[in-house]
Amino acid sequence: MRSRFVVAFLIASTIGLLSQNLAAQVVPKSLAQGGSDSAMRARKNKWTVGIVGGLFSGTYMRLAAELAEALDDGDHLRVVPMVSFGAGANLDDLLYLRGVDLAITQSDVFEYFRTVRHTPNLQRRVQYIIRLPISELHILARDDVHSLQDLSGKKVNFGPEGTGASLTGTIVFQRLGIHVQQVNIPQAGAIEKLKSGQIDAIARVLPKPVGFFSNIPPNSGLHLVNIPFTKMFEDYYTLGEFTKKDYPTLLDGKDRIDTIAVPAVLAVYNWPQDSDRYFKVQRFVQYLFNRWDTFQHPPYHPKWRDVNLAATVPGWTRFSAAQDMLQQLEAQQQQKQKTDFQTFLSSRPGTPTDAAERDALFRDFQQWEEQPKGH
């Protein structure tokens, strides 16, 4: 009888403790909200935008995820990052996949769609918000490959169709007149096939450094191939380089090698200005510009610090909401500069007597402004 009493007491005590713990738990506000299904659906979708980033292991996908993290504002703005097949497929998704408003892609992908695929009204349908850092072409090969010409007739993996490498890599080899056997398998499995000799090289187009390559140990028998930049690449591309700091184990003891780089772009679908989708993307742009300082510090990717918000992309049109925000920032900067110049003038004896003296003082002011304050 006593044992039954003890068991009953323990059960009651346990239930009491569980009830206290459940009562003490704080339910997230987003989950505590109620309402009808239609009201919940409307609230969830009202200020949600979708962005395609790229391959799960790539830098573009990390940038997309960081945009979602930094700009999230509950029901006021939610950014949904999507894994995709890469820069080429991203533009396809931006044009045709439901729920996609933004995409991280490359400038040569845009040119390919415009000049080769002849996508109708492309320049009107797809615009850009900001230019992102360049992405370098990485050609990883075994040590018996000393130049791109050594890959003639050999198997090169460009990753799944739709990746940046599947387009940029193809263009580069075609222009150089080097015929390779193109392989399109996931890059994660390609590294083992490269080591075993089943393929001869791997091509990837991503902002350096890429962990996929940085994690390759010394004496692996693999290295990055030098890619000389010539005039034939000046239309879409720019000169890039890899240094020992980028990839200490993959440069064959050299301090640096050359490569070809392509500008990346945060692209946007140009929704009609009186549409709900336009207002959503407009809010995204406003949050992006107003919170830009967030991206300039860890733990956000250091590549954000290479972005110049005012940088243009040849052949592209800037999205109207982004142009408006850029003009606002420029006006704020000009006003701040005027205020700072007056502060500078007040710290000097006398006032300028003519325009030439004022211009000279303004040059002095610019030098003063560049100095650390308090010195």
C-alpha atoms as one frame of an Amber mdcrd trajectory, in Angstrom:
protein
   0.000   0.000   0.000   2.829   2.319   0.915   4.563   1.670  -2.421   1.400
   2.575  -4.348   1.183   5.832  -2.416   4.814   6.642  -3.247   4.308   5.888
  -6.950   1.178   8.049  -7.075   3.013  10.877  -5.314   5.915  10.703  -7.781
   3.573  10.731 -10.769   1.672  13.711  -9.427   4.922  15.551  -8.691   6.259
  14.846 -12.171   3.068  16.093 -13.815   3.215  19.209 -11.689   6.819  19.914
 -12.701   6.044  19.343 -16.392   3.106  21.735 -16.161   5.309  24.381 -14.548
   8.007  23.948 -17.222   5.482  24.179 -20.042   3.973  27.281 -18.509   7.445
  28.807 -18.184   8.297  28.279 -21.862   8.054  31.366 -24.044   6.320  30.681
 -27.343   7.789  32.688 -30.264   5.527  35.570 -31.182   5.329  34.405 -34.795
   3.927  31.049 -33.648   1.629  32.515 -30.999  -0.260  34.531 -33.576  -3.591
  33.028 -34.458  -6.403  33.686 -36.857  -8.054  31.950 -39.758  -6.051  30.064
 -42.358  -6.678  32.797 -44.906  -5.497  35.502 -42.480  -2.366  33.489 -41.610
  -1.626  32.900 -45.298  -2.042  36.591 -46.116   0.222  37.661 -43.241   2.945
  35.148 -44.128   3.043  36.157 -47.784   2.435  39.900 -47.608   6.078  40.971
 -47.250   7.937  37.822 -48.326  10.400  37.818 -51.244  12.282  34.875 -52.718
  15.940  34.906 -53.780  17.833  32.139 -55.581  21.421  31.903 -54.410  23.161
  28.963 -56.039  24.736  25.663 -55.089  24.481  24.827 -51.401  28.266  24.890
 -50.921  28.889  28.077 -52.926  29.589  31.655 -51.894  26.476  32.953 -53.668
  24.273  30.791 -51.462  26.001  32.134 -48.360  25.412  35.704 -49.538  21.733
  34.927 -50.121  21.427  33.380 -46.654  23.103  36.416 -45.077  20.678  38.734
 -46.857  17.844  36.735 -45.314  19.413  36.903 -41.861  20.300  40.603 -41.866
  17.072  41.905 -43.397  14.548  39.717 -41.581  11.881  41.807 -39.837   9.161
  39.317 -38.991   5.884  40.111 -40.720   7.359  43.343 -42.125   9.948  41.630
 -44.361  11.052  38.051 -44.841  13.656  36.921 -47.383  13.508  33.258 -48.413
  16.842  31.993 -49.856  16.652  29.102 -52.311  19.295  26.569 -53.291  19.616
  26.291 -57.065  21.853  24.904 -59.803  24.064  27.996 -60.069  24.389  31.398
 -61.728  23.021  30.384 -65.136  20.009  28.566 -63.722  19.396  31.483 -61.360
  18.537  33.807 -64.223  16.226  31.153 -65.659  14.515  30.910 -62.268  14.216
  34.688 -62.001  12.464  34.764 -65.352  10.203  31.755 -65.036   9.991  30.202
 -61.544   7.068  31.207 -59.334   7.978  32.886 -56.056  11.374  34.204 -57.236
  11.913  37.970 -57.088  15.721  38.188 -56.836  18.739  36.227 -58.024  22.498
  36.283 -57.674  23.978  35.764 -61.108  26.860  36.843 -63.361  27.098  39.527
 -66.011  28.128  37.056 -68.742  25.013  34.989 -68.007  22.898  38.058 -68.775
  24.798  38.636 -72.014  24.368  34.980 -73.001  20.595  35.170 -72.485  20.476
  38.431 -74.435  22.731  37.617 -77.395  22.567  33.816 -77.741  19.230  32.736
 -76.302  17.599  35.966 -77.487  15.304  36.115 -74.455  12.563  38.604 -75.374
  12.555  41.972 -73.580  15.346  40.810 -71.256  16.647  44.294 -70.440  13.161
  45.425 -69.471  12.319  42.302 -67.457  15.585  41.853 -65.546  17.426  44.704
 -63.821  19.984  44.972 -61.033  20.111  46.339 -57.504  23.861  46.308 -56.812
  26.975  44.964 -58.418  28.536  42.229 -56.288  32.239  41.273 -56.141  33.852
  39.484 -59.057  33.868  35.702 -59.276  37.056  34.007 -60.373  37.322  31.056
 -62.755  39.030  28.204 -60.890  40.523  25.370 -62.961  41.773  22.634 -60.621
  43.830  19.919 -62.291  46.380  17.232 -61.527  50.048  18.143 -61.510  50.633
  16.788 -65.038  48.484  19.613 -66.432  50.655  22.725 -66.790  48.391  24.936
 -68.933  44.867  25.063 -70.315  46.205  23.734 -73.631  47.191  20.509 -71.826
  43.472  19.857 -71.261  42.742  19.591 -74.992  40.692  16.442 -75.598  40.509
  15.690 -71.866  37.590  15.524 -69.431  36.758  18.694 -67.521  33.912  18.818
 -65.017  31.873  22.039 -65.216  29.382  21.001 -62.535  25.650  20.550 -63.147
  24.237  22.373 -66.155  23.194  25.872 -65.115  26.182  26.627 -62.885  28.350
  29.641 -63.611  31.196  27.358 -64.662  28.994  25.529 -67.175  28.609  28.828
 -69.016  31.787  30.823 -68.289  34.032  27.761 -68.583  32.498  26.848 -71.911
  32.943  30.384 -73.267  36.601  30.544 -72.160  37.610  27.190 -73.682  35.720
  27.936 -76.909  37.400  31.316 -77.335  40.807  29.795 -76.742  40.079  27.102
 -79.327  40.592  24.307 -76.799  38.198  21.391 -77.220  37.539  19.511 -73.983
  35.173  16.700 -73.077  32.612  18.430 -70.895  31.416  16.552 -67.815  28.449
  17.790 -65.730  28.434  16.027 -62.381  28.135  17.527 -58.855  31.442  19.050
 -57.744  31.400  17.283 -54.369  31.872  13.918 -56.057  34.112  15.241 -58.825
  37.121  15.748 -56.545  37.491  11.988 -55.998  37.177  11.322 -59.723  39.873
  13.943 -60.303  42.227  12.283 -57.827  41.633   8.863 -59.386  42.156  10.107
 -62.940  38.577   9.541 -64.145  38.414  13.241 -65.018  41.285  15.635 -65.712
  40.145  18.960 -64.251  37.373  20.750 -62.364  36.048  24.206 -63.311  34.209
  26.455 -60.843  33.272  30.146 -60.953  32.950  31.609 -57.457  34.384  34.502
 -55.439  37.688  33.479 -53.897  38.631  31.934 -51.579  36.418  28.867 -51.948
  36.456  26.387 -49.076  36.106  23.560 -51.596  39.660  24.361 -52.731  41.105
  25.874 -49.562  40.567  22.585 -47.712  42.678  20.557 -50.145  45.779  19.447
 -48.183  49.416  19.928 -49.270  50.983  17.366 -51.607  47.588  16.356 -52.952
  48.870  16.138 -56.524  46.435  18.908 -57.497  46.906  22.574 -58.364  45.147
  25.577 -59.873  46.003  26.295 -63.508  47.197  29.735 -64.625  44.714  31.395
 -67.035  46.229  34.330 -68.972  43.904  37.290 -69.512  43.889  38.569 -73.110
  41.897  41.107 -75.130  39.487  38.408 -76.301  37.966  38.423 -72.799  37.594
  42.183 -72.315  33.892  42.265 -73.269  32.496  40.268 -70.328  35.424  39.720
 -68.004  38.234  41.279 -66.033  41.667  40.203 -64.793  41.733  38.144 -61.620
  44.435  36.465 -59.600  45.054  33.814 -56.967  47.724  34.329 -54.310  49.360
  32.108 -51.717  47.128  33.772 -49.136  44.067  32.607 -51.096  45.249  29.047
 -51.734  48.571  28.271 -50.035  48.618  24.614 -51.170  47.499  24.942 -54.804
  49.900  27.330 -56.596  52.897  25.017 -57.151  55.063  27.183 -54.917  54.291
  30.392 -56.848  53.286  33.593 -55.061  50.457  34.267 -57.535  48.877  33.155
 -60.795  46.421  34.838 -63.174  42.832  33.944 -63.921  39.707  35.360 -65.525
  37.020  36.977 -63.374  33.395  37.884 -64.052  31.320  40.477 -62.136  28.461
  39.100 -60.060  25.118  40.877 -59.838  22.180  41.018 -57.439  19.473  40.858
 -60.098  15.780  41.606 -59.685  12.666  40.987 -61.711  11.262  44.330 -62.831
   7.701  43.968 -61.583   5.161  46.650 -62.618   5.414  49.579 -60.191   1.773
  49.330 -59.103   2.016  45.610 -58.250   2.309  43.903 -54.864   5.518  42.185
 -55.968   7.106  45.550 -56.786   6.266  46.929 -53.343   7.798  43.847 -51.713
  11.055  44.212 -53.620  11.043  47.965 -53.004  10.916  47.288 -49.263  13.751
  44.752 -49.631  15.865  47.411 -51.345  15.117  49.991 -48.656  16.091  47.564
 -45.906  19.258  46.593 -47.795  20.491  50.171 -48.159  19.436  51.255 -44.672
  21.112  48.246 -43.038  24.167  48.205 -45.277  26.535  48.767 -42.371  25.427
  45.411 -40.938  27.194  43.584 -43.765  30.510  45.356 -43.162  31.399  43.425
 -40.014  31.844  39.788 -38.960  30.280  37.276 -39.026  29.128  38.398 -42.475
  31.196  37.338 -45.491  34.204  39.656 -46.077  33.195  39.963 -49.748  30.429
  42.377 -48.702  33.149  44.890 -47.840  34.271  44.856 -51.491  30.884  46.094
 -52.731  30.530  49.686 -53.920  26.825  50.504 -53.847  27.252  53.041 -56.648
  29.129  50.670 -58.998  27.353  50.127 -62.318  27.003  47.042 -64.508  27.548
  47.679 -68.254  24.516  46.682 -70.320  22.209  46.516 -67.292  19.601  48.970
 -65.950  19.439  49.697 -62.226  16.095  48.900 -60.584  14.152  52.124 -59.947
  13.809  51.584 -56.181  17.571  51.007 -55.928  18.286  54.139 -57.960  16.026
  56.142 -55.630  17.853  54.843 -52.543  21.236  55.536 -54.101  20.226  59.132
 -54.843  19.008  59.552 -51.262  22.345  58.300 -49.914  24.252  60.615 -52.238
  22.121  63.596 -51.133  22.727  62.702 -47.473  26.450  62.428 -48.116  26.533
  65.792 -49.883  24.654  67.441 -47.025  27.015  65.883 -44.505  29.998  67.101
 -46.511  28.596  70.645 -46.568  28.108  70.562 -42.795  31.607  69.170 -42.254
  33.100  71.836 -44.560  31.470  74.582 -42.532  32.905  72.995 -39.392  36.309
  72.960 -41.076  36.031  76.633 -42.083  35.022  77.665 -38.593  38.190  76.059
 -37.245  40.401  78.285 -39.431  41.144  81.992 -39.004  39.437  84.289 -41.499
  37.121  83.384 -44.383  37.873  82.772 -48.093  37.827  85.997 -50.102  37.181
  84.467 -53.556  36.281  81.218 -55.345  39.905  80.211 -55.916  40.713  80.493
 -52.219  37.548  78.591 -51.343  38.485  75.795 -53.795  41.951  75.588 -52.263
  40.407  75.398 -48.807  38.039  72.683 -49.994  41.011  70.583 -51.132  42.566
  71.116 -47.716  39.246  70.086 -46.199  39.174  66.846 -48.193  42.636  65.980
 -46.884  41.536  66.908 -43.366  38.432  64.756 -43.691  40.543  61.715 -44.564
  42.564  62.068 -41.386  41.479  60.206 -38.210  39.349  62.555 -36.164  40.945
  63.821 -32.966  44.428  64.116 -34.528
